Amino acid sequence: MNELALIIEDDEDLGDIFAEALRGVGFEVEHIEDGEVAQERLKHGAVPYLILLDMHVPHISGAELLTNIIKKDERFAKTIVILTTADARMGEAYTEQADFVMIKPISFVQLRDLSNRLKPQAK
Amino acid sequence: MSTTLIDRINPPKDTSIESHRHSLVRILSLGLLALSLLGMAATLIIFFLYPEGKEQGTMLAFVSAVVATITSIVIYHVNKRSSTAASLLLLFLLVGVSIFSDTPEQLANGRSLFIFTLPIIMSSILLMPSASFIFAALSTIIVVVLASTARIPPNLIAITSFFMLALVSWLSARSLERALKELRAINANLDQVVTERTQALAESLERERIEAGRNQAILNSIADGVVVFDTKWNAILANPALKSMLDLPIELIVNKNFRDLIEHPRLSPRSRGLLYAMMEHDTQPPSFRIEWGKKTISISAAQVYDNSKEGNQNIGTVTVFRDFTREAEVEKLKSTFVAIVSHELRTPLNAILGYAEMFKESVYGPVNEKQVNMADRIMKNTQRLLGLINDLLDQAQMEAGKLTIKMAPVKPAELLENLHSVMDQIVHEKGLKLTSEIDDNLPEALNGDGARLHQILVNLVNNAVKFTDHGTVHVRLFCPFGNRWGFEVSDTGRGIPEPEIPNIFETFRQVEGAATRVHGGFGLGLSIVKQLVNLMSGEIKVKSKVDRGSTFTVILPLIVPEETLEIGRNS
């Protein structure tokens, strides 16, 4: 059974690329494009092993999801959070809360290599 | 009214002794007339009360009174034409009256001898100072004649005293005349001074009135709100623009203390704090923005100094209010636009980049060498486009004053490491070498904006690579002196022609038009570097020789983070 990676990213193509990178190293991938949907999913669905979270998603921003849900819910204590943003300044502000902050443009190879290192087998 | 003023200012020019004598003769003639009329009345009363006695004497007195009346009227009229003639007439009348005023014995050497002193004294005043001698001589002749008529010897002592009196009269009349002359001269001078001063005062009042009118017109016509405060921040003057900008009656602004305005509920708490800070600053306060209700107002203040007084005394503050609401809205729109553009442009480019990478990495099946090469080109061009967008956004942010420097501890070694990770491949692909070194005297960590320092280094190295065809790009981090640190990026490229050096940091500038086509880019790289260095309170210098290479040197203030200092002390 592969570990679950949750991608919260509003751009369909980027979500597709990220999914391909994560799938390539053996994750099972779930892609959500909307902040509100992501909030419901996080509250009620299975706890993912890894979350790739875009800071700018519609309705509820990634930053809010991180601060108000992921960081407050004990269930996500072991979940690895990779925050993605185009704004380097904004990213810097969240280095404490997220495990990794990736500044867009995000390279397919870079993400693939990083997630490969983060896989449970790599431990 | 103005006529009287002018008359006062310009007294009649005829200020001679003549007019003085003229009025004197007039007074005397009138006095004489009054006395004569009184005499006539008295003799008439006596004539009617005692008709039986002293008929001859009374008649004589009456006739003399009538003669004196007529003569005084004649003198008065003559005086209107010539005061000298009138004076002569008066004096001769006096002499004549004197001759018949008593018996010859009494006149020549008796109780009435003194009567001849009167014309002597009066002549010196009425005619001229020396005329007293003429009348002294005349009196002497009369006295001698009268004495011979009365067959008595003339009184020589009296005659001598006539001349003595003439002498005294001459002297006193002369000095009186001189004193009068001097007085008149002083008066005239004083009049002149008063005239000049009055005119100067009138002129300066006029000037001030014009000036005040002009200043008022300027104040009224400018669109910015202006308010003038005294040293205690009481508003002494405000223009109509301020009234309409703040939408307050002028009575709530002028003659009120600034604190009353600051406490107005329409002002946001933050703005209140800024305005209080402005009041407390003794030095030139900078311009800043406040929120007044829904309006954004930019405020700048300048202290007013009185240069005429010693020590350049501060006499108040002029504060200019400018309605910045529209500009603030536009700025907000611009920064929103920049944020949207930065996100919306980068996202599709990221997708292009990602798909090209996937293609190159053979994610969906094997690709041949040519296809890998093509994917590489797509990636490189996308990277370039991303770089250009980043440059444009940085430039836009700098123009909007939005780009700020965030200081945090930075490790110089990490700066070089990051630089190599980004630039090594680019340098290698062009067949160049990127070398770097850190001087020993540079601290392990220092305060700086890591991301912006990285940007500066990348831009400088990129620029060096762009203009170097073979050789090395070398980066050195060092401590030049005291509280400064810096880095230099040198290349072995074609160099910059001397006349072009001052222009290379200008926005959208590349050396020669042709270079732009060969090397691409907007020419924003160096301009951004320069602006970033300025924001960091540093400076950038260039040394270059054509065909020998260029060296860009950046010098920045060195602030060692406290943590590093503590570690240093402990170890």
Interface residues (C-beta under 8 A of the other chain):
Chain A: D11 D13 L14 I17 F18 E20 G24 H56 A86 D87 A88 R89 E92 K104 P105 I106 S107 F108 V109 R112
Chain B: A339 S342 H343 R346 T347 P348 L349 N350 A351 L353 G354 Y355 E357 M358 E361 V363 T382 Q383 L386 K406 A451
